[in-house]
Amino acid sequence: MLTASPDDILEDVFERVTKSRIFKNRDVLLPDYIPERLPHREQQIKKVASVLAQALKGYKPNNLFIYGITGTGKTAVVKLVTSKLQQKARQLGVRLRISFINTKRDDTAYRILAKLIESLGFKVPPTGIPTSEVYSRFKRLLDKRELLMIIVLDEIDYHVKKHSDDLLYKLTRINEELSRSKVSLVGITNDVNFTSWLDPRVKSSLGEEELVFPPYTAPQLRDILAERAKLAFYEGVLEDGVIELCAALAAREKGDARKALDLLRISGELAEREGSPKVTVDHVKMAWEQIEKDKVVEVVKSLPLHSKLILLAILKLTKNKDSTYTGEVYRTYKELTKELGIETLTLRRIGDLISELDMLGLISAEVESRGRRGLTRIITVESDPKAIMKGLIADPRVGELVR
């Protein structure tokens, strides 16, 4: 049977994308795009601006702590306000420097301080200097510049949970050690309970001003998508009901605007790939399924090792049948821990971990009576097994057991 050559296949793909009349500007649907308008965040913009505007008079703004779940516009609002603030400061001749750091990407104290030094126009080696020395260097360079500096620490909960709040404590006290410069902090977190992790002294200093971002409602998400769709798609490309379905599905996921935008973008990409002249409701449904699979992969990646081993045991046991039960899972789990040469947890602890996996929606574990033999749990896989396996083998320790 004759097959198409790679050149023909690639030419077909390239032609389809370049001639597509789906996207006018796909980039406006990406997470890092900051629009000129942020619908339904006017109050939050006003609050952030009113706190930080003191910088335009040369005063140190109060530290600001912002929290709310993922996709509520926290980062977008802060980026929009600080960008306009920097422009206004230049017009007024105010010596203002704003440094925006994602502490999930630059997670260690060393990397955060290195980024701060880079924002002042200097560099430090990637490694090799004690963190205390990097901190001292940052203070010296900052004082030398004679600046008012606003440091935005996005996803600050990630750094604190992983590395402690030592750096945050130092930064909340840094003004006591500076003579010619001043520092204000803006902390952003997705964890509404984050402050419980903080030393009371850090909490009181960082939380001089606080702001909560509520989740978006379905009508608000519809407005956001409609506005962004005008920039992203050619006119008449979106079928009736596409925006409404994207908004409704994202509203179900705690009002996550980022997920709504991802859903609309992926729907457009699927339409483009198949050469469709329109983005349909069916494309949205396919995109939702794809996003859900991707979410499963990320959830599995984040699990502790023993939970991953339990999942691997369940996948092995249900490969050729619909369900398994706790005793079988525990025996297979013990074999896996033996192969890895690690400690085996008790049956009771494994029962707890199975319950957690059930709560995450990865599996279903229903209690069933076995008469005199007592109770057991019938376990079935609820999420896509391929997505679960993809998340498992991302851990090289588990990957060794699969090969």
Secondary structure as GFF3:
##gff-version 3
##sequence-region A 1 403
A	DSSP	alpha_helix	6	18	.	.	.	ID=ss1
A	DSSP	three_ten_helix	26	29	.	.	.	ID=ss2
A	DSSP	alpha_helix	42	52	.	.	.	ID=ss3
A	DSSP	three_ten_helix	53	57	.	.	.	ID=ss4
A	DSSP	beta_strand	64	67	.	.	.	ID=ss5
A	DSSP	alpha_helix	74	92	.	.	.	ID=ss6
A	DSSP	beta_strand	96	102	.	.	.	ID=ss7
A	DSSP	alpha_helix	109	119	.	.	.	ID=ss8
A	DSSP	alpha_helix	131	145	.	.	.	ID=ss9
A	DSSP	beta_strand	148	154	.	.	.	ID=ss10
A	DSSP	alpha_helix	156	163	.	.	.	ID=ss11
A	DSSP	alpha_helix	166	173	.	.	.	ID=ss12
A	DSSP	three_ten_helix	174	177	.	.	.	ID=ss13
A	DSSP	beta_strand	182	189	.	.	.	ID=ss14
A	DSSP	three_ten_helix	194	197	.	.	.	ID=ss15
A	DSSP	alpha_helix	200	206	.	.	.	ID=ss16
A	DSSP	beta_strand	209	212	.	.	.	ID=ss17
A	DSSP	alpha_helix	218	232	.	.	.	ID=ss18
A	DSSP	alpha_helix	242	252	.	.	.	ID=ss19
A	DSSP	alpha_helix	257	273	.	.	.	ID=ss20
A	DSSP	alpha_helix	281	301	.	.	.	ID=ss21
A	DSSP	alpha_helix	305	317	.	.	.	ID=ss22
A	DSSP	beta_strand	324	325	.	.	.	ID=ss23
A	DSSP	alpha_helix	326	340	.	.	.	ID=ss24
A	DSSP	alpha_helix	347	359	.	.	.	ID=ss25
A	DSSP	beta_strand	363	369	.	.	.	ID=ss26
A	DSSP	three_ten_helix	371	373	.	.	.	ID=ss27
A	DSSP	beta_strand	375	381	.	.	.	ID=ss28
A	DSSP	alpha_helix	385	393	.	.	.	ID=ss29
A	DSSP	alpha_helix	396	402	.	.	.	ID=ss30
###
